[in-house]
Amino acid sequence: AVPGLVVIAPYDAADAKGLMKAAIRSEDPVVFLENELVYGRTFDVPQLDDFVLPIGKARVVREGSNVTIVSSSLGVGYALEAAAKLADEGIDAEVVDLRTLRPLDKETVLASLAKTNRLVVAEEGFPVCSIASEIIAICMEEGFDNLDAPVLRVANEDVPLPYAANLEKAALIDANKIVEAVKKVCYR
């Protein structure tokens, strides 16, 4: 991303509302990313006259103690689905929704890493030069002493997106791929 450019990627309707208001009021140029696959979902929205969220502040959407899953936009839904599946297997996953990709809230990510000592980044992008790459670098540079396992990323396959439905599904992230990565960092 370009220095000075704010990049917002909300998951739910409340975040979209609160961050859109913040984007409109921002003095900086803002790119507001919406994933059209979230349009069919329903979320609660606060009925406040002036509901504005801070730009650059991530949110812990699910508390956990064994592993942290960091994501944004539609990936948060997959992360929450994965966390529910992992809970059935005795793995307590914390889910962090970045909400804003630039500025990136590394403090929240590092605090969660310090708590769980394991981290998986789930993103709906390609693995090369991605937000996941940046988060992994931050964890290595500033959170290395808290790591009990390598940080893993779950991203779309590094291929042009196939047209065939079965191949497209295989190339995109989903909850099962996140579960697989979490089990690796938890040595299960």
PLY file of the C-alpha trace (Angstrom):
ply
format ascii 1.0
element vertex 188
property float x
property float y
property float z
element edge 187
property int vertex1
property int vertex2
end_header
0.00 0.00 0.00
1.06 3.57 -0.63
2.38 5.55 2.38
-0.25 8.01 3.58
-3.11 6.02 2.05
-5.63 4.56 4.51
-6.97 1.11 3.57
-10.09 -0.16 5.34
-11.48 -3.72 4.98
-14.44 -4.31 7.34
-16.14 -7.67 7.92
-19.53 -6.87 9.42
-22.17 -4.16 8.92
-21.40 -2.33 12.17
-17.73 -1.99 11.23
-18.68 -0.94 7.69
-20.93 1.81 9.05
-18.54 3.04 11.72
-15.47 2.95 9.48
-17.26 4.52 6.49
-18.17 7.51 8.67
-14.56 7.69 9.87
-13.34 7.48 6.24
-15.59 10.33 5.16
-14.30 12.49 8.00
-10.66 11.60 7.44
-8.26 14.20 6.07
-6.24 11.41 4.43
-7.10 9.60 1.19
-9.01 6.38 1.99
-9.58 3.17 0.06
-12.63 1.35 1.45
-12.63 -2.33 0.45
-15.93 -4.21 0.52
-16.22 -7.90 -0.27
-19.40 -8.48 -2.26
-19.71 -11.99 -0.80
-20.62 -10.41 2.55
-23.59 -8.55 1.03
-25.98 -11.49 1.55
-25.19 -11.83 5.26
-27.02 -10.11 8.11
-25.32 -8.38 11.01
-26.47 -6.17 13.87
-25.84 -2.45 13.47
-25.76 -0.08 16.47
-28.70 2.35 16.42
-26.59 5.33 17.45
-26.86 8.70 15.76
-23.13 9.10 15.40
-21.53 5.64 15.38
-17.90 6.17 14.29
-15.04 3.71 14.77
-11.36 4.63 15.04
-9.28 4.02 11.93
-6.29 1.77 12.60
-7.75 -0.18 15.53
-8.20 -3.95 15.23
-10.80 -5.85 17.24
-10.63 -9.18 19.04
-13.90 -10.78 17.88
-13.36 -14.05 19.76
-11.24 -14.54 22.87
-8.99 -17.58 23.00
-5.86 -18.91 24.67
-4.19 -21.52 22.40
-3.69 -19.77 19.05
-4.42 -16.45 17.35
-6.06 -16.27 13.92
-5.64 -12.83 12.31
-7.83 -11.86 9.36
-9.90 -9.11 7.75
-12.99 -8.72 5.60
-14.62 -12.03 4.55
-11.69 -13.96 6.03
-12.96 -13.10 9.52
-16.06 -15.18 8.86
-13.89 -18.13 7.82
-11.70 -17.61 10.90
-14.74 -17.64 13.21
-16.04 -20.79 11.51
-12.62 -22.40 11.92
-12.48 -21.35 15.59
-15.83 -23.05 16.22
-14.58 -26.27 14.59
-11.32 -26.10 16.56
-13.21 -25.61 19.83
-14.86 -28.98 19.25
-11.36 -30.48 19.15
-10.16 -28.72 22.30
-8.23 -25.87 20.63
-9.23 -22.43 21.92
-8.62 -19.94 19.09
-8.59 -16.18 19.44
-9.77 -14.30 16.32
-8.47 -10.82 15.55
-10.24 -8.73 12.89
-7.76 -6.18 11.53
-10.56 -3.92 10.16
-7.91 -1.53 8.80
-5.01 -2.76 6.67
-3.21 0.57 6.68
-2.51 1.76 9.28
-2.08 -1.76 10.64
-2.79 -2.26 14.35
0.31 -4.26 15.19
-0.13 -3.66 18.93
-3.34 -5.73 19.05
-1.76 -8.48 16.93
1.37 -8.60 19.11
-0.67 -8.55 22.35
-2.69 -11.52 21.12
0.48 -13.34 20.07
1.97 -12.74 23.53
-1.18 -14.28 25.02
-1.44 -17.39 22.78
2.17 -17.86 21.54
0.94 -19.16 18.17
-0.40 -17.27 15.17
-2.04 -18.01 11.82
-2.89 -15.29 9.30
-5.88 -15.95 7.07
-6.33 -13.65 4.10
-8.25 -13.68 0.88
-5.34 -12.52 -1.18
-2.32 -14.07 -2.77
0.56 -15.04 -0.47
3.28 -12.98 -2.19
3.67 -9.37 -0.97
0.51 -9.61 1.11
-0.86 -8.34 4.40
-0.05 -11.81 5.76
3.59 -11.29 4.76
3.65 -8.00 6.66
2.07 -9.50 9.78
4.54 -12.40 9.71
7.42 -9.90 9.45
6.04 -7.92 12.41
5.73 -11.11 14.49
9.29 -12.11 13.63
10.79 -8.66 14.25
8.81 -7.62 17.33
7.20 -10.76 18.75
9.81 -13.47 18.16
10.33 -14.22 21.86
6.60 -15.00 22.18
6.52 -17.55 19.33
6.25 -21.24 20.22
5.75 -22.20 16.56
6.32 -20.62 13.15
3.64 -18.17 12.00
1.65 -19.72 9.15
-0.43 -18.03 6.50
-3.54 -19.28 4.77
-4.08 -17.45 1.51
-5.48 -18.09 -1.92
-3.32 -20.36 -4.05
-0.60 -18.48 -5.94
-2.21 -19.13 -9.35
-4.47 -17.14 -11.68
-8.01 -17.71 -10.41
-9.51 -20.65 -12.35
-12.87 -20.34 -14.09
-14.07 -23.89 -13.36
-16.10 -23.90 -10.14
-14.32 -26.90 -8.59
-10.88 -25.45 -9.31
-11.90 -21.99 -8.10
-13.08 -23.51 -4.80
-9.77 -25.35 -4.44
-7.81 -22.12 -5.01
-9.64 -20.00 -2.41
-9.28 -20.02 1.37
-11.92 -21.60 3.56
-12.41 -22.56 7.20
-11.00 -26.06 6.71
-7.69 -24.70 5.39
-7.47 -22.44 8.45
-8.19 -25.40 10.76
-5.39 -27.35 9.06
-2.88 -24.51 9.58
-3.90 -24.05 13.22
-3.39 -27.74 13.90
0.12 -27.48 12.43
1.12 -24.60 14.72
-0.44 -26.42 17.68
1.51 -29.56 16.70
-1.61 -31.71 16.32
0 1
1 2
2 3
3 4
4 5
5 6
6 7
7 8
8 9
9 10
10 11
11 12
12 13
13 14
14 15
15 16
16 17
17 18
18 19
19 20
20 21
21 22
22 23
23 24
24 25
25 26
26 27
27 28
28 29
29 30
30 31
31 32
32 33
33 34
34 35
35 36
36 37
37 38
38 39
39 40
40 41
41 42
42 43
43 44
44 45
45 46
46 47
47 48
48 49
49 50
50 51
51 52
52 53
53 54
54 55
55 56
56 57
57 58
58 59
59 60
60 61
61 62
62 63
63 64
64 65
65 66
66 67
67 68
68 69
69 70
70 71
71 72
72 73
73 74
74 75
75 76
76 77
77 78
78 79
79 80
80 81
81 82
82 83
83 84
84 85
85 86
86 87
87 88
88 89
89 90
90 91
91 92
92 93
93 94
94 95
95 96
96 97
97 98
98 99
99 100
100 101
101 102
102 103
103 104
104 105
105 106
106 107
107 108
108 109
109 110
110 111
111 112
112 113
113 114
114 115
115 116
116 117
117 118
118 119
119 120
120 121
121 122
122 123
123 124
124 125
125 126
126 127
127 128
128 129
129 130
130 131
131 132
132 133
133 134
134 135
135 136
136 137
137 138
138 139
139 140
140 141
141 142
142 143
143 144
144 145
145 146
146 147
147 148
148 149
149 150
150 151
151 152
152 153
153 154
154 155
155 156
156 157
157 158
158 159
159 160
160 161
161 162
162 163
163 164
164 165
165 166
166 167
167 168
168 169
169 170
170 171
171 172
172 173
173 174
174 175
175 176
176 177
177 178
178 179
179 180
180 181
181 182
182 183
183 184
184 185
185 186
186 187
